[in-house]
Amino acid sequence: MRKKGTIAFIISTFLILFFAYTLLNGLNLGNYEVKPLKSLLSLGLDLKGGVYIEEEAVGQVSKEDLERTRQLLDLRINNLGVKESTVAIIPGVNRIRIEIPGIYNAKSALDAIGKTGELKFIGPDNNVILTGKDVADATVGVDQRNNQPVVQLKLKDEGTKKFAEATTKFIGKQIAIYMDDDMVSNPTVQDAITGGEAIITGSKDIEEAKRLAGIIKSGALPIKISPATVETIGPTLGAEAIPTSTKAAVVGVSLVMIFMLLYYKIPGLIADLALIVYMILTGLIFVSIKATLTLPGIAGLLLSIGMAVDANVLIFERIKEELNLGKSLKAAVDLGFHRAFTSIFDSQITTLIAGFVLYFLGSGSVKGFALTLNIGVLCSLLTAVTITRFLLKSFVNSGIITNVKFYRPSVK
């Protein structure tokens, strides 16, 4: 039993420290590279800088049209290669808030948002053969003949008929494909196309083909919009906020870990290891769901760290009470976790309820705060109930230190 406990504790501690180091500094193993976690996190507008735009609907519009416009703008911005953007309706007014981190040219952003996405196939007689209304879908593929990216168009029934007639008529001639006023391709008709499918060639790479397909699919907006607010936020704020926030987080977490170690001794050491696991889990979840980190989000994260420590404090205080009643060390640990669980669960659930309310009813930075808080609370519940329990029981079973004074707080 002691041997198993010792091995379990040593291996667990090694893995925790190894993963913490790897995620903090990265790791190179030959051709395989693990990037540090900070390079994988997406930063919000307040940290990275970018363009902030509020588009206002012109005239009276329905909620359905406003939501459809938001969806199309979101599709258009993301398919134009702008990632980590936020497109949301501002409650109470007919406005759509757009945040595009990392882009500092407001005119370029407005041009991208305002594109009509009008697709036209024009024959050699300058007559319009097809428009975007005749296109059912636009996807990205690869031309098997030259391995170049293409946009694959699937035509509607009416469009299929018109295109079949045109390609039969113009064999050996060119049909120009225009997006708005720009000619994107000018292919020569080799054969009559009667199957309702066509391709647009000429894209330089897959990303350009994706952008073109996205604009075609988004099409014209259902309502007219006008920019009401346009702001360019430089990266200066982020350049100052990130180091300051990092320093505050390092100092705060370090002080908490030192306090836990000095006051709770062995349980405090276990809590510190569990806190490291908590931070690893939180960081990995942020990266996996591609969450955007903002200053309010950092505040929510730091608050959830306090929640994680608070759960451990409840457990250790219960263990102390059991030891004071004369229970053995193993029995005190088991009873401490069992009897503290209800208090931990209640406190975390009430915080989660508040976090979910903020997330679903709030907007912008409030959502960022609520998201990080909820993720942190769930991770803290997991680490306090499972990781701390496993590590502490493994250490107690190892028999490395059996004197109960090392498991009681410094002040009884």
N, C-alpha and C positions, 0 to 999 in steps of 0.2 A: 504493500500500500504506500509506504513512504517512498520507495523507489519510483513508483508510477507518478506520484505527486510531484516529486522533484523533477523528473524528466518532462512532465507536462508543463510545469511552470517555466523551466529553462527554455524549452522549445517555443512556448507561447511568447515569452519575453523577447527572445531573439527575433521571431517573426514580426512582432509589433515594431521593434526598433528598426529592423531591416526595411519594412514597408514604409515607415515614416521617413527614413533617410532617402529612400528611392524616390518617393513622391515629392520630397523637398528639393532634392538636388538632381534627380534624373539618374539614369544608368545606361551605360554602353556595354553590350555584350556582343562583340564582333559586329555582325551586320544588323543586329537587333538593338533598337534604341528605345528606352522608356523616357519620355519627356517629363520634365518637372511639372507638377500640378499647376503652378502659377501660369505657365505658358499655354495651358489648355483652357483656362477660365475665360469666359467672355465678359468683357467689361461694359458697363452701361454708359449712357451719354454723360453722366456727371463725372465719371472717372476717365473716360477715353476721349470725350469731346465729340462734336459732330454737328448735325443739323437738326433743329427742332422746328417743326412746321405744324400749324393748325389750319386745315382746309375747312372752309365754311360752305355749306350747301346754299345755293342761290334759289330763293323762293321757298314755297312750301313743299316739303317732301315727306314721304311716309317712312316709318321706321324700317320697313322692309327694304326700301330703296337705299336708305342710309347704310344699313347693314350689308347689302349687296355691294355698295360702293366701297365700304371698308374691306370686304373680302377681295375685291378686284385690285384695290390699291396694295393690299398686303401681297397678293400674288405677283403683281407687277414689280414692286420694289425688290422682293426676294429673287425673282427670276431675272432681274437686272444685275444680279451678282452682289447685292447689298445684303449682308448677313447681320444677324443680331438686331434687326430693326424691330420697332414696336409700332403697330398701327391699331388704334383703339378709338372708339366713339367716346366723346366727352359727355358724361351724363348731364341732362337738362338743357343742352343746346345742340343745334344741328351742326356740330363740328366734329372733325376727325383729327385726332392727335397722331402725329408721325414723328418718331425719333429714329434717326439713322446715325449710329455711332461710327466714327472713323472717317466720315465724309465731311469735308469742310467747305465745299463749293455749293452754296445754297442754290445758285442758278441751275447747276447741273442736276441737283436733286429735284427741283421743281419741274425741269424739262422731262425727267424720267417719270415723274408722277403724272404729268399732264399729257403724256402721249395718248393719242386716241387709239392706236393699235388698229388702224384701218388697213386691211389687207385687200389688194386688188391684183387680179390677173388680167393683163392688158395684151390684146392681140396685136399683130403687125398692122392692123387697120385702125389702131388706137381706140378700139371699142373695149369696154370692160366686159370680160368674160365671167369672172367670179369675184365675189367680195367675201369678207370675213364671215358674213351671215350664211354663206354656203358651206362653211367649214364646220364639221362636227367635233373634231379633235385635232390637236397638234402635239406630237411627241418627238423625241430625239432618237435617232438611229444612226447606223453606220452604213455607208454605201459599200457594198461588197466588192465592187469593181476597183475602187481606188482606196478603200479603207478610210474615207473622209467622212466627218460627221455631217448629217443631213437632218432637216426637219421633215418629219413624215406627217402628211395631211390626210385626214379621213373626211371625205365629203358627204354632205347630206344628199338625199335622193334627188332633189332638184338640181343641186350642184353637180352631181354625177352626170345627169343628162346633158347639162350645158357644157361641161368639160369634155364629155365624149364627142359632142358635135364639133367643138372648137378644135380639139386635137386631130380629129379626122380631116377637118378643113385645112389646118395649117401644118400638115406633115412637111418636114424639111424647113420650116420657118421657126422664128423665135417667138415665144410668149414671155413677156417681161412680168416679173413678180415684184410688186411695190408694197412696201410697208410705209404708210403715210406718203410722203413725197420722195422717199428714198427707194431706189431700185436695189433689191437685195439679191436678185438672181435673174438671168436672162437665158434660160435654157432653150435649146433647139428641140423641137418635137420630133422624136424618132419614129414613134408609132402612136396609133390612136389609143388613148387611155380611157377604157370603158368600165373599169372595176371600181371607180369611186375613190381611188387612192392616188396621191401624188407626193412628190418630194420637192423640197427647196434645197438646192445645193448652194455652195459658196461660203459657208461658215468656216472661219479659220480654225476653230477648235470646238470641243464639246461645250465649253462654257458659253461661247457665243451662240451656238445652236440652242442651248437651254434658254438663254435670254430671249431669243427670237420666238421660240415656241411659247414662252410665258406671255409675251406681249400679244401674240396671236390669240391665245386662249382667254386672256383677260379682256381683250376687245375694247370697245368704247364703254365709257362709264354711263350708268343709267341716269345720273343726275349731273347737273352742272355744278362745279365747285370752284371756289376762289380762295387763294391763300390769304388768310386773315392775320396770321402771325408767322413770321419767318425769322429765326434766330440761328446764328452760328456760334456754337460754344467751342472755344479753343481747347487744346489739350493741356493748358496751363493748370487748370483746376485739378485735373487728374494727376498731373505730375507732382502736385503738392499733396493731394489727398491720399494717394496710394502709399507713399513712404510713411506719412503720418499715421494712417490707419494701421499699416503693418507694424509700426513701432508700438502703437497703443495695444494692438493685439498680443504682440510678443511679451511686452511688459506685464499686461494684465494676466495672461495665461501663466506666465512664469511665477508671478506673485501667488496666484491661486495654488499652483502645484507645490511651491515651497511651503505655503501655509498648511496644506493638507499633509505634507510629509512630516513637518515639525509637530503638528498638533495631534494627528491621528496615527503617526508612526507607521507600522506595517500596513494597516488598512489604507493609510494615506498614500503609501507607495503604490498599492494596488489601484487606488483611485486615479493616480497620475497615469498609470499604464492604460487604464480604461479610458481616460480623457484623450490620450493619444489615438486610441482606436476610434473614439468618437469623431475626432477631427479628420482622420483618414476616411471614414465612412461618409461624412458630410461632404468632403471635397470630391470624392468619387461620384457621389450622387449628383452634385452640381454639374460635373463634367458630363455625366451620362445623359442627363435630361437637357443639356445645353442651356442651363439657366444663365441669365445675364446678371452679373454682380454689380450692385449699385451701393452708394453710401448707406441708404436706409437698409439695404440687404445686409451689409456688414454689421450694422447695429443689431439687426435681428439675430445674426449669427453669434455675436458676442453675448447677447442676452440668453441665447439657448445654451451657451457654455455654462453660464451660471446655473441654469436649470439642471444641467448634467451633474454639476458638482453638488447641488442641493439634494439630488436623489441619493448620492453616495453618503452625504451627511446624515440623512434620515436612517439609512441602513446601519451606519457605524454607531449612531447613538442608540439604536435598538440593541446592537451587539453589546455595547457597554452596559446597558441595563440588565441584560441576561447574565453577563459576567458578574455584575454586582449581586445578583441573586444566587450566585454560587454554581452556575452551570459550567460544564466543561467547555473548553474552547470550541470544539467541533459542534457541540449542541448549541452554543451561543451563536455561532455563525449561521447555522441552519435556521434557528428561531428568529434571528435578527432579520434575515432576508424575508422570511415568511410573514412576519408581523409588520414589516415596513412596506410591504408591497402595496397594500390598500392605500396608504397615504401617498405613496409615489404615484400610483395610478390615478388617483383623484386629482392631484395637482397638475399632472401632465395633461389629463383629459380636458380640464377646464381651460388650460392654456391653448390647447388645440382648437377647442370650440371658438375661442376668441380669435385665433389665427385664421380659421376658415371663414368666419364672418368678415374679417378685414379683407381677406383675399377675394371673396365673391362680391362684396359690396363696394370695396375700394377700387382705386385705379392708380396707375402710374407707380410712384414710389411706395405707396401704401401696399400695393400688391407685392412689390419686391421685398419689403419688410416682412409681410405675412408669410410669403413663400419660404424664406430662409428660416424664419422662426419655426414654422411647422416641420420643416425637414430636420432642423436641429433638435426639436422636442422628440420626434420619433426616434432619431438616432440616440438621443440621451436615454430614452426609455429602454431601448435595446441594450445599450452598453451597461446601464446600471443593473438591469435585471439578469442579464446573461453573462456578459464579459467580466464584470466585477465579481460576480458570484463564482464563476469558473476559476478565475485567477486566485481569489482569496481561499477558496476551498482547496485548490491544488497546493498553495503555499502551506496551509495548515496541515494538510495530509503529508507533506514532505517532511515535516518534523524539523525543519531547519532552525526555527525559533519557536519554542513552546511556552516561554514565559508570558503569562497573560498581560503583564504590565506593558508589553510592546504592542498590545492590541487595544489598550485603553487610551483615551485622550490624555494629553499632558495635564489638563485641569479636570479633576473629577467632579 
